[in-house]
Amino acid sequence: MKSSFVFLISCFISFNCFSNESVEFTINANKSGNEFLITAKGKTDNASELLDSWLKKAKELCGAREVEVEPNDGKPIVSNTGCGDAIKIENGIQKCELIKAAVFGKVLCVAVRR
């Protein structure tokens, strides 16, 4: 019981949580709580499958405020699974380090414009 409580507290403090959709979010916020860096990763190789979850999380964090995404013309950066810079050797064969699909962006929560 105590370990479950500690996990929930650490999850709440770090904002690293898993949703029901098997999407892992990493969220960093400024002190005033109106700017967030959000990364979504999942078990898919196609990052566009993570985009709806990323947008839903951004809206959830902003609540009644409007969501603005920077700096990519109002869209998060969507990266499919691909080779990273590092290589490894397995059984004498060079292989690239795989970087999993991810969606990343900076979210600004602003007052609703009327």
Steps between C-alpha positions, in 0.01 A plus 500: 500500500776740596693431177186572294459832677866591439461412130190719467672793670812468282279468191311815595815699576689402185194493270634177342189285466351237277154548356252227413616526137854375574638848439771625735506874562792701630388845605707790628328818619611849591428630851191695397348192333424666168781348289562129451749288307313182408647182352282202411651157426330168444534150362443614143752578227261754346503823701178628342321235710619691809388843379139484625616392846756783504236760407256359758767526770580861400131596527472317831797693643367838383147445626275792400791693349587490130783273379779652290784283372849639429716530294398277208219714348260388770569127462704263717804325354404149384787249462454140389726219621837526330873466534675720752861620493639207699585160358547169673653173393294184542648168386763688299239708315466876538149615586370846570346589832124524448331814623132428570223707348417815696300820493656806666401862541487806720149590611395845617171529687355844429181677599209437265476779243159658456 
